[in-house]
Amino acid sequence: MSQKNAQQILRDTFGYTSFRGAQQAIVEHVTAGGDALVLMPTGGGKSLCYQIPVLLREGVGIVISPLIALMQDQVDALKQLGVSAAFLNSSLDADAAREVSRQLLKGELKLLYAAPERLMTESFLNLLERLQQESSIALFAIDEAHCVSQWGHDFRPEYRALTVLHERFPNVPRIALTATADAPTRGEIVERLSLEKAQQFVSSFDRPNIRYSVTLKNNARQQLQTFLETEHPNDAGIVYCLSRKKVDETAAWLKEQGWDALPYHSGLEASTRNTNQRRFMREESVIMVATVAFGMGIDKPNVRFVAHLDLPKSMEGYYQETGRAGRDGLPANAWMAYGLGDVVSMRQMLLSGDSREERKRVELQKLDALLGFCESTECRHQTVLRYFGEEHPGACGQCDNCLSPVDTWDATQAAQMALSCVYRTGQRFGVAHLIDVLLGKTTPKVQQFNHQQLSTFGIGKELAQTQWSSIYRQLVAAGLINVDIEGFGGLKLTEAARPVLRGEQEVWLRRDAEPAKRKTTKAERGSRLREAFAGANEDPLWMALKAKRTELAREQGVPPYIIFHDSTLLEIMNRKPQTLHEMGQISGVGQAKLAKFGDEFLRVVENVANRVD
């Protein structure tokens, strides 16, 4: 098919005037019958890379997706665009599943979403073979392809069996897509899915609209409250916690403070999880407090923040979780509060698991990379991209380290004291005890082990307890000290500590900022997001457009963003179209949506203009 046809579909069906990044090259390659591996950041437009080729090719496109909620949203969105689509998964009863199979064989569908478990049944594979004989299969799209990697954070064993697609349908093109894959994971996707001949399209991992911020834990709940009040008083977002208990407690606390917060974790009843997820997807300002059980495939574009109250497991996990913010390209925040206790908890969790030793070593290396990110004094975007093997052209100018450059200090002597204290006390005590020794405190524990007799007792009195805590946290992150989980969180020296103790290597550490002594004034709050929305929250047209979107979404039984994204509403607000032709020029307004909703939104623009006049 010609490029013009692809452009026409992009414009008329999806409402966009031009492709982004590698989208056009991917569409042309897959439309011509080629296999592809696509690495594209969340919000980069991966779905278009297989949806447009399906609309250009003969037959139906089969999309393998791991999450039921994502299938429902994708199908709802496609139906709003006038594309015939359906899904097959465990949420359908037998009659509904038979009806979808009938539509499939009758040629009434253009896209079918299926879970990998359903795809791998012999009955479904036989159905596909019959479909291929009677009409044709346009392509197979394997979404969230990183699930095939045993080293990944979302490993799904059933993904390993997807090579059957190539074996039984060798002439049907396949496109594997993921937003999160370092080089080893990428290699495993290629090997496990037999994509050795596939063309690889690797987009930049950078998400320039996301502002990364990492803060030292100091009453994390109150820090979260301040962050929400300052930056996101009326926004939807996600707060990640490590344990189910902390999720429940944090959600309840936020609710007490007046936030519309809901919990989500695998320990909740399925009906409760589904209700909470539905509210998050369909309402405007809900905060979801969750474990990592929530998120993969969540397609809500106007999540304005992701906050971490606990350390994620890896850089991949952090990147994917924070990538759920700002999918619409508008400014969003990735905020994390972290401390040494997180390191101890995460190491303990990783080492106490049932994984083989080889996997545990890999997981610890990934955790160490995340610690390096937390303690880095460099641009956060540069640090993230470097991990994924990509160079950032320059400082982003908007992360916490760029906006408030971190002071560093020559901590060589202090590091030698800290390391020496670990060694002299037998490499089996935690940070609190070590600091007591350095400060010369004769606590019962210090007296019990006779540590007041050590040469390191009292040598660190020139520094405060918080400073020593920071030093130990950074020495752990730098790999000079390990947390001995078997020793109940005791600290042990690594080989890297030797040259420091010998005076052969300097140690420079970041100087932690003092906690703010005053509350931020209302005038100073959330300036970047306020500027991005150009006063939208106070604009009567913006409020009217959102109200109309909510009304139509309820009538259609879909989330509001499936009617129009925030970015589309902002463009309507700023351009104030007066005719259907002008409305059709707005990004995100395709022909089907123009016919369905164009007049409704034009009336909103006209009514608000008349009220203002």
C-alpha positions as CSV (number, residue, x, y, z in Angstrom):
1,M,0.0,0.0,0.0
2,S,1.1,3.5,-0.6
3,Q,2.4,6.1,1.9
4,K,-0.6,8.3,0.9
5,N,-3.0,5.6,2.1
6,A,-1.2,5.3,5.4
7,Q,-1.4,9.1,5.8
8,Q,-5.1,9.1,4.9
9,I,-5.8,6.6,7.6
10,L,-3.7,8.5,10.1
11,R,-5.7,11.7,9.3
12,D,-9.2,10.4,8.7
13,T,-9.4,7.6,11.3
14,F,-7.0,8.7,14.1
15,G,-7.1,12.5,13.5
16,Y,-3.4,13.1,13.3
17,T,-1.7,15.0,10.6
18,S,1.8,13.5,10.8
19,F,3.6,10.4,12.1
20,R,6.0,10.7,15.0
21,G,9.5,9.4,15.1
22,A,9.9,6.0,13.5
23,Q,6.1,5.3,13.2
24,Q,6.0,5.8,9.4
25,A,9.0,3.6,8.8
26,I,7.5,0.9,11.0
27,V,4.1,1.1,9.3
28,E,5.6,0.9,5.8
29,H,7.8,-2.1,6.8
30,V,5.0,-4.1,8.5
31,T,2.4,-3.2,5.8
32,A,4.8,-4.6,3.2
33,G,4.9,-7.9,5.1
34,G,8.1,-7.5,7.2
35,D,8.6,-8.7,10.8
36,A,9.5,-6.0,13.3
37,L,10.7,-5.5,16.9
38,V,9.6,-2.1,18.1
39,L,11.1,-0.4,21.2
40,M,9.2,2.8,21.9
41,P,8.6,4.6,25.2
42,T,5.2,4.6,26.8
43,G,3.1,7.2,25.1
44,G,5.2,7.1,22.0
45,G,2.3,5.7,19.8
46,K,3.1,2.0,19.6
47,S,-0.5,0.9,18.9
48,L,-0.6,2.9,15.6
49,C,2.4,0.8,14.5
50,Y,0.2,-2.3,14.1
51,Q,-3.3,-0.7,13.9
52,I,-2.6,1.2,10.6
53,P,-0.9,-1.8,8.9
54,V,-3.9,-4.0,9.8
55,L,-6.2,-1.4,8.2
56,L,-4.0,-1.3,5.1
57,R,-3.6,-5.1,4.7
58,E,-6.2,-7.8,3.8
59,G,-7.6,-9.8,6.7
60,V,-7.8,-9.4,10.5
61,G,-5.0,-8.4,12.9
62,I,-4.5,-10.6,15.9
63,V,-3.1,-8.7,18.9
64,I,-1.6,-10.7,21.9
65,S,-2.0,-8.6,25.1
66,P,-1.4,-9.8,28.7
67,L,-4.0,-7.7,30.4
68,I,-7.8,-7.8,30.2
69,A,-8.3,-4.1,31.1
70,L,-6.0,-3.0,28.3
71,M,-7.9,-5.1,25.8
72,Q,-11.2,-3.6,26.8
73,D,-9.9,0.0,26.6
74,Q,-8.2,-0.6,23.2
75,V,-11.4,-2.2,21.7
76,D,-13.6,0.7,23.1
77,A,-11.2,3.2,21.6
78,L,-11.2,1.5,18.2
79,K,-15.0,1.3,18.1
80,Q,-15.2,5.1,18.7
81,L,-12.9,5.5,15.7
82,G,-15.2,3.4,13.5
83,V,-12.9,0.3,13.5
84,S,-14.6,-3.1,14.0
85,A,-12.7,-4.7,17.0
86,A,-13.3,-7.3,19.7
87,F,-11.4,-9.3,22.3
88,L,-11.3,-12.9,23.6
89,N,-10.4,-13.5,27.2
90,S,-11.6,-15.0,30.4
91,S,-14.0,-12.1,31.1
92,L,-16.3,-13.3,28.4
93,D,-18.9,-16.1,29.0
94,A,-19.2,-19.0,26.6
95,D,-22.0,-17.4,24.5
96,A,-20.1,-14.1,24.1
97,A,-16.9,-15.9,23.2
98,R,-18.8,-17.9,20.5
99,E,-20.2,-14.7,19.1
100,V,-16.7,-13.2,18.8
101,S,-15.5,-16.4,17.0
102,R,-18.5,-16.2,14.6
103,Q,-17.7,-12.5,13.8
104,L,-14.1,-13.4,13.2
105,L,-14.9,-16.2,10.7
106,K,-17.5,-14.1,9.0
107,G,-15.0,-11.3,8.3
108,E,-16.8,-8.8,10.5
109,L,-13.8,-7.9,12.6
110,K,-10.6,-6.0,11.6
111,L,-8.8,-6.4,15.0
112,L,-9.0,-9.1,17.6
113,Y,-7.3,-8.9,21.0
114,A,-6.5,-12.1,22.8
115,A,-4.6,-13.2,25.9
116,P,-1.6,-15.4,25.4
117,E,-3.2,-18.2,27.4
118,R,-6.2,-18.1,25.0
119,L,-4.1,-17.9,21.9
120,M,-2.1,-21.1,22.9
121,T,-5.1,-23.4,23.2
122,E,-5.3,-25.9,20.4
123,S,-8.9,-24.9,19.6
124,F,-8.0,-21.2,19.1
125,L,-5.0,-22.1,16.9
126,N,-7.3,-24.3,14.8
127,L,-9.7,-21.3,14.6
128,L,-6.8,-19.2,13.3
129,E,-5.8,-21.8,10.7
130,R,-9.4,-21.9,9.5
131,L,-9.4,-18.1,9.4
132,Q,-6.2,-18.1,7.4
133,Q,-7.6,-20.5,4.9
134,E,-11.0,-18.9,4.4
135,S,-9.9,-15.2,4.4
136,S,-6.5,-14.2,5.8
137,I,-4.6,-13.0,8.9
138,A,-3.2,-9.5,8.3
139,L,-0.5,-9.7,11.1
140,F,0.3,-10.8,14.6
141,A,1.1,-8.1,17.1
142,I,2.8,-9.2,20.3
143,D,2.3,-6.4,22.8
144,E,4.4,-6.1,26.0
145,A,7.0,-8.3,24.4
146,H,9.4,-8.0,27.3
147,C,7.2,-10.5,29.2
148,V,9.1,-13.2,27.3
149,S,12.3,-12.4,29.3
150,Q,13.0,-14.5,32.4
151,W,15.2,-11.7,33.6
152,G,12.5,-9.1,33.2
153,H,10.2,-7.7,35.9
154,D,7.0,-8.9,34.1
155,F,8.0,-12.4,33.1
156,R,5.1,-14.4,31.7
157,P,6.0,-18.1,30.9
158,E,3.1,-18.4,28.4
159,Y,4.9,-15.8,26.2
160,R,7.7,-18.4,25.6
161,A,5.3,-20.5,23.6
162,L,4.5,-17.7,21.1
163,T,7.0,-19.1,18.6
164,V,4.2,-21.3,17.5
165,L,2.9,-18.3,15.5
166,H,5.9,-18.3,13.3
167,E,5.9,-22.1,13.1
168,R,2.2,-22.5,12.1
169,F,1.8,-19.2,10.2
170,P,5.2,-18.6,8.6
171,N,3.9,-16.1,6.0
172,V,2.0,-13.8,8.4
173,P,4.1,-10.8,9.5
174,R,4.8,-10.3,13.2
175,I,5.4,-7.1,15.1
176,A,6.7,-7.4,18.7
177,L,6.4,-4.2,20.8
178,T,7.7,-3.1,24.2
179,A,8.5,0.2,26.0
180,T,11.0,-1.4,28.4
181,A,14.0,-3.5,27.3
182,D,17.7,-3.1,28.0
183,A,20.1,-4.8,25.5
184,P,20.0,-8.3,27.2
185,T,16.2,-8.3,27.3
186,R,16.1,-7.2,23.7
187,G,18.3,-10.1,22.7
188,E,16.1,-12.5,24.6
189,I,13.0,-11.2,22.9
190,V,14.6,-11.8,19.5
191,E,15.8,-15.4,20.5
192,R,12.6,-16.5,22.2
193,L,10.2,-15.2,19.6
194,S,12.4,-16.3,16.6
195,L,12.7,-12.7,15.4
196,E,16.3,-13.0,14.2
197,K,15.3,-11.7,10.7
198,A,13.0,-8.9,12.1
199,Q,14.0,-5.3,11.5
200,Q,14.5,-3.5,14.8
201,F,13.2,-0.1,15.4
202,V,14.6,1.4,18.6
203,S,13.3,4.8,19.5
204,S,14.7,7.1,22.1
205,F,13.9,6.1,25.7
206,D,13.7,9.7,26.7
207,R,10.4,11.0,28.1
208,P,11.2,14.8,28.0
209,N,7.8,15.7,29.4
210,I,8.4,13.9,32.7
211,R,10.2,15.7,35.5
212,Y,12.2,13.3,37.7
213,S,12.6,14.1,41.4
214,V,14.2,12.0,44.1
215,T,14.0,13.2,47.7
216,L,15.4,11.9,50.9
217,K,12.8,10.3,53.2
218,N,11.9,12.5,56.1
219,N,8.3,11.7,57.1
220,A,7.4,10.3,53.7
221,R,3.6,10.7,54.1
222,Q,3.9,14.4,54.8
223,Q,6.3,14.8,52.0
224,L,3.8,13.1,49.6
225,Q,1.0,15.4,51.0
226,T,3.2,18.5,50.2
227,F,4.0,17.2,46.8
228,L,0.3,16.7,45.9
229,E,-0.8,20.0,47.3
230,T,2.0,21.8,45.5
231,E,1.9,20.2,42.1
232,H,-1.2,18.1,41.7
233,P,-4.2,19.4,43.8
234,N,-6.8,18.2,41.2
235,D,-4.9,15.6,39.1
236,A,-5.1,11.8,38.6
237,G,-2.0,9.9,39.6
238,I,-0.5,6.7,41.0
239,V,1.3,6.2,44.3
240,Y,3.4,3.0,44.4
241,C,4.2,1.2,47.7
242,L,6.1,-2.0,48.2
243,S,3.6,-4.0,50.4
244,R,-0.1,-4.5,50.5
245,K,-0.3,-3.3,54.0
246,K,1.4,0.0,53.2
247,V,-1.0,0.4,50.2
248,D,-4.0,0.0,52.4
249,E,-2.7,2.3,55.1
250,T,-1.5,5.0,52.6
251,A,-4.8,5.0,50.7
252,A,-6.8,5.3,54.0
253,W,-4.5,8.1,55.2
254,L,-4.8,10.1,51.9
255,K,-8.6,9.7,52.1
256,E,-8.5,11.1,55.6
257,Q,-6.6,14.1,54.3
258,G,-9.4,14.8,51.7
259,W,-7.9,13.1,48.6
260,D,-9.9,10.7,46.4
261,A,-7.6,7.8,46.9
262,L,-8.2,4.1,46.3
263,P,-6.1,1.0,47.0
264,Y,-5.1,-1.7,44.5
265,H,-3.1,-4.9,45.2
266,S,-3.5,-8.6,44.5
267,G,-4.8,-9.3,48.1
268,L,-8.0,-7.4,47.4
269,E,-11.2,-9.1,46.2
270,A,-11.3,-9.2,42.4
271,S,-14.5,-7.2,42.4
272,T,-12.9,-4.5,44.6
273,R,-9.9,-4.3,42.3
274,N,-12.0,-4.1,39.2
275,T,-14.3,-1.4,40.7
276,N,-11.3,0.7,41.8
277,Q,-9.6,0.4,38.5
278,R,-12.7,1.3,36.7
279,R,-13.1,4.4,38.8
280,F,-9.5,5.4,38.2
281,M,-9.9,5.0,34.4
282,R,-13.2,6.7,34.1
283,E,-13.0,9.6,36.6
284,E,-10.8,12.7,36.4
285,S,-9.0,13.2,39.7
286,V,-8.6,9.7,41.4
287,I,-5.3,8.7,43.0
288,M,-4.6,5.0,42.9
289,V,-2.3,3.7,45.7
290,A,-1.0,0.4,44.5
291,T,1.7,-2.3,44.4
292,V,3.2,-3.0,41.0
293,A,0.3,-5.4,40.5
294,F,-1.3,-2.2,39.0
295,G,-0.2,-0.5,35.9
296,M,1.1,-2.6,33.0
297,G,-1.0,-1.7,30.0
298,I,-2.9,1.1,31.8
299,D,-3.7,3.4,28.9
300,K,-5.0,6.5,30.8
301,P,-3.2,9.3,29.0
302,N,-3.7,12.1,31.6
303,V,-2.0,10.5,34.6
304,R,-0.2,13.6,35.7
305,F,2.1,12.1,38.3
306,V,3.6,8.8,39.5
307,A,4.9,8.8,43.1
308,H,7.1,6.1,44.8
309,L,7.0,5.8,48.5
310,D,9.3,2.8,48.3
311,L,12.2,1.9,46.1
312,P,11.3,-0.1,42.9
313,K,13.2,-3.3,42.1
314,S,15.2,-2.0,39.1
315,M,15.7,0.8,36.6
316,E,13.5,-1.1,34.2
317,G,10.7,-1.2,36.8
318,Y,11.2,2.4,37.7
319,Y,11.2,3.5,34.0
320,Q,8.1,1.5,33.2
321,E,6.2,2.6,36.3
322,T,7.1,6.3,35.9
323,G,6.2,6.0,32.2
324,R,2.6,5.7,33.1
325,A,2.6,9.4,33.7
326,G,2.1,11.9,30.9
327,R,1.3,9.5,28.1
328,D,-0.5,12.5,26.4
329,G,2.8,14.3,26.1
330,L,1.8,17.0,28.5
331,P,4.1,17.8,31.5
332,A,4.0,15.1,34.3
333,N,6.0,14.4,37.5
334,A,7.8,11.3,38.6
335,W,8.5,11.8,42.3
336,M,10.2,9.4,44.7
337,A,11.1,9.4,48.4
338,Y,13.9,7.1,49.3
339,G,16.2,6.1,52.2
340,L,18.6,3.5,53.4
341,G,15.8,1.5,54.9
342,D,14.4,1.0,51.3
343,V,17.7,-0.5,50.3
344,V,17.7,-3.0,53.2
345,S,14.1,-4.0,52.5
346,M,14.5,-4.5,48.8
347,R,17.8,-6.5,49.2
348,Q,16.1,-8.7,51.8
349,M,13.1,-9.3,49.5
350,L,15.3,-10.1,46.5
351,L,17.7,-12.4,48.4
352,S,14.9,-14.2,50.3
353,G,13.0,-15.1,47.1
354,D,13.0,-18.6,45.5
355,S,15.0,-17.5,42.4
356,R,18.2,-19.2,41.4
357,E,21.4,-17.6,42.5
358,E,22.2,-16.4,39.0
359,R,18.9,-14.5,38.8
360,K,19.4,-13.1,42.3
361,R,22.8,-11.7,41.2
362,V,21.2,-10.1,38.1
363,E,18.4,-8.6,40.3
364,L,20.9,-7.1,42.7
365,Q,22.9,-5.6,39.9
366,K,19.7,-4.0,38.6
367,L,18.9,-2.7,42.1
368,D,22.4,-1.2,42.4
369,A,21.9,0.7,39.1
370,L,18.7,2.2,40.6
371,L,20.6,3.2,43.7
372,G,23.2,4.9,41.5
373,F,20.3,6.8,39.9
374,C,18.9,7.9,43.3
375,E,22.3,9.2,44.5
376,S,23.4,10.7,41.2
377,T,24.3,14.4,41.0
378,E,23.9,14.4,37.2
379,C,20.9,15.1,35.1
380,R,18.3,12.4,35.8
381,H,17.3,12.1,32.1
382,Q,21.0,11.5,31.2
383,T,21.3,8.8,33.9
384,V,18.2,7.0,32.8
385,L,19.2,7.0,29.1
386,R,22.7,5.9,29.9
387,Y,21.4,2.8,31.6
388,F,19.5,1.8,28.4
389,G,22.6,2.4,26.3
390,E,21.6,5.8,24.9
391,E,23.3,9.2,25.3
392,H,21.3,12.3,26.1
393,P,22.4,15.3,24.1
394,G,22.6,17.5,27.2
395,A,21.2,18.3,30.6
396,C,17.4,18.3,30.5
397,G,17.1,21.5,32.5
398,Q,14.0,20.3,34.4
399,C,14.8,17.4,36.7
400,D,15.6,18.1,40.4
401,N,19.4,17.9,39.8
402,C,19.2,20.3,36.9
403,L,16.8,22.8,38.6
404,S,18.7,22.7,41.9
405,P,22.2,21.5,41.3
406,V,23.5,19.4,44.1
407,D,26.4,20.5,46.2
408,T,29.2,17.9,46.6
409,W,31.9,17.7,49.2
410,D,35.2,15.9,49.7
411,A,34.0,13.2,52.0
412,T,37.2,11.1,51.8
413,Q,38.1,11.4,55.5
414,A,34.5,10.9,56.7
415,A,34.2,7.9,54.4
416,Q,37.4,6.4,55.9
417,M,35.9,6.9,59.4
418,A,32.6,5.3,58.3
419,L,34.3,2.3,56.7
420,S,36.8,1.9,59.5
421,C,33.9,1.8,62.0
422,V,32.2,-1.0,60.0
423,Y,35.5,-3.0,60.1
424,R,36.3,-2.4,63.7
425,T,32.9,-3.4,64.9
426,G,33.1,-6.8,63.1
427,Q,31.1,-6.0,59.9
428,R,27.8,-7.2,61.5
429,F,26.0,-4.1,62.8
430,G,23.5,-1.8,61.2
431,V,23.7,2.0,60.6
432,A,22.1,3.2,63.8
433,H,24.7,1.4,66.0
434,L,27.6,2.4,63.8
435,I,26.5,6.1,64.1
436,D,26.2,5.7,67.9
437,V,29.9,4.5,67.9
438,L,31.1,7.4,65.7
439,L,29.3,10.0,67.8
440,G,30.6,8.5,71.0
441,K,27.2,7.5,72.5
442,T,27.4,5.0,75.4
443,T,24.2,3.2,74.6
444,P,23.4,-0.2,76.2
445,K,24.3,-1.9,72.9
446,V,27.6,0.0,72.7
447,Q,28.4,-1.1,76.2
448,Q,27.2,-4.7,75.7
449,F,29.8,-5.2,72.9
450,N,32.4,-3.0,74.6
451,H,32.6,-0.7,71.5
452,Q,33.5,2.3,73.6
453,Q,37.0,0.9,73.7
454,L,37.3,1.0,69.9
455,S,39.6,3.5,68.1
456,T,36.6,4.7,66.1
457,F,34.5,5.5,69.2
458,G,33.7,9.2,69.2
459,I,35.8,10.2,66.2
460,G,32.8,11.5,64.2
461,K,31.5,14.1,66.6
462,E,32.1,16.9,64.1
463,L,29.2,15.6,62.0
464,A,25.5,15.3,62.9
465,Q,23.6,12.0,63.0
466,T,21.7,12.9,59.8
467,Q,25.0,13.6,58.0
468,W,26.4,10.2,59.0
469,S,23.2,8.5,57.8
470,S,23.6,10.2,54.5
471,I,27.2,9.1,54.2
472,Y,26.4,5.5,54.9
473,R,23.5,5.6,52.4
474,Q,25.7,6.9,49.7
475,L,28.6,4.5,50.5
476,V,26.1,1.7,50.0
477,A,24.9,3.2,46.7
478,A,28.5,3.6,45.6
479,G,29.2,-0.1,46.2
480,L,31.8,0.4,49.0
481,I,29.5,-1.3,51.5
482,N,27.0,-4.1,51.2
483,V,24.0,-4.8,53.3
484,D,24.3,-8.3,54.8
485,I,20.8,-9.6,54.8
486,E,21.7,-12.8,56.5
487,G,23.4,-10.7,59.2
488,F,20.0,-8.9,59.8
489,G,20.9,-5.8,57.9
490,G,24.5,-5.5,59.1
491,L,27.0,-3.6,56.9
492,K,30.0,-5.3,55.3
493,L,32.9,-3.8,53.3
494,T,33.4,-4.6,49.7
495,E,36.7,-4.9,47.8
496,A,36.0,-1.4,46.4
497,A,36.5,0.0,50.0
498,R,40.1,-1.0,50.2
499,P,41.7,1.8,48.1
500,V,39.6,4.3,50.1
501,L,40.8,3.0,53.4
502,R,44.4,3.1,52.1
503,G,44.0,6.7,51.1
504,E,44.5,5.8,47.4
505,Q,41.1,7.1,46.3
506,E,39.1,10.2,47.0
507,V,35.3,10.0,47.8
508,W,33.0,12.9,46.8
509,L,29.5,12.7,48.1
510,R,26.3,14.8,47.5
511,R,25.4,17.2,50.3
512,D,21.8,16.5,51.2
513,A,19.6,19.6,51.2
514,E,18.0,20.6,54.5
515,P,14.3,19.9,54.8
516,A,12.2,22.9,53.9
517,K,11.3,24.9,57.1
518,R,8.3,26.6,55.6
519,K,5.3,25.6,53.5
520,T,5.3,26.6,49.9
521,T,2.9,29.5,49.2
522,K,-0.1,28.9,47.0
523,A,1.4,31.3,44.4
524,E,4.5,29.2,44.0
525,R,2.7,25.9,43.6
526,G,2.8,23.8,40.4
527,S,4.0,26.6,38.2
528,R,5.3,24.3,35.4
529,L,2.0,22.4,35.1
530,R,0.0,25.6,35.4
531,E,1.9,27.2,32.6
532,A,1.5,24.1,30.4
533,F,-2.2,24.2,30.8
534,A,-2.1,28.0,30.2
535,G,-4.6,28.8,32.9
536,A,-7.0,26.1,31.7
537,N,-8.2,25.1,35.1
538,E,-9.7,28.6,35.6
539,D,-11.0,28.9,32.0
540,P,-14.8,28.4,31.8
541,L,-14.4,26.9,28.3
542,W,-12.0,24.3,29.6
543,M,-14.4,23.3,32.4
544,A,-17.3,23.2,29.9
545,L,-15.4,21.0,27.4
546,K,-14.4,18.6,30.2
547,A,-18.0,18.4,31.4
548,K,-19.2,17.6,27.9
549,R,-16.5,15.0,27.5
550,T,-17.6,13.4,30.8
551,E,-21.3,13.5,29.8
552,L,-20.6,11.8,26.4
553,A,-18.2,9.2,28.1
554,R,-21.0,8.2,30.5
555,E,-23.5,7.9,27.6
556,Q,-21.0,5.7,25.6
557,G,-19.9,3.7,28.7
558,V,-16.2,4.5,28.1
559,P,-13.5,6.5,30.0
560,P,-13.5,10.2,29.1
561,Y,-10.1,10.1,27.4
562,I,-11.5,7.7,24.8
563,I,-13.8,10.5,23.7
564,F,-10.9,13.0,23.5
565,H,-7.5,13.4,25.2
566,D,-6.7,16.4,27.3
567,S,-4.3,17.6,24.6
568,T,-7.3,17.6,22.1
569,L,-9.5,19.6,24.5
570,L,-6.6,22.1,25.1
571,E,-6.3,22.6,21.4
572,I,-10.1,23.1,21.1
573,M,-10.0,25.6,24.0
574,N,-7.1,27.6,22.4
575,R,-8.3,27.5,18.8
576,K,-12.0,27.8,19.4
577,P,-13.2,26.2,16.1
578,Q,-16.5,27.5,14.7
579,T,-17.2,25.0,11.9
580,L,-16.9,21.2,11.5
581,H,-14.1,21.8,9.0
582,E,-12.1,23.8,11.6
583,M,-13.0,21.1,14.2
584,G,-11.6,18.5,11.9
585,Q,-8.2,20.2,11.8
586,I,-7.8,19.6,15.6
587,S,-5.3,16.9,16.4
588,G,-7.0,13.7,17.6
589,V,-10.3,14.5,15.8
590,G,-10.7,11.8,13.1
591,Q,-13.7,11.5,10.7
592,A,-15.7,9.1,13.0
593,K,-15.3,11.3,16.1
594,L,-16.0,14.4,14.0
595,A,-19.3,12.9,12.9
596,K,-20.2,11.7,16.4
597,F,-19.1,14.6,18.6
598,G,-18.2,17.5,16.4
599,D,-21.5,19.4,16.7
600,E,-21.7,18.8,20.4
601,F,-18.3,20.4,21.1
602,L,-18.9,23.3,18.6
603,R,-22.1,24.1,20.6
604,V,-20.0,24.1,23.8
605,V,-17.5,26.6,22.3
606,E,-20.4,28.8,21.0
607,N,-22.3,28.7,24.3
608,V,-19.3,29.7,26.4
609,A,-18.4,32.4,23.9
610,N,-21.9,33.9,24.1
611,R,-21.9,33.8,28.0
612,V,-18.5,35.6,28.0
613,D,-19.7,38.2,25.5
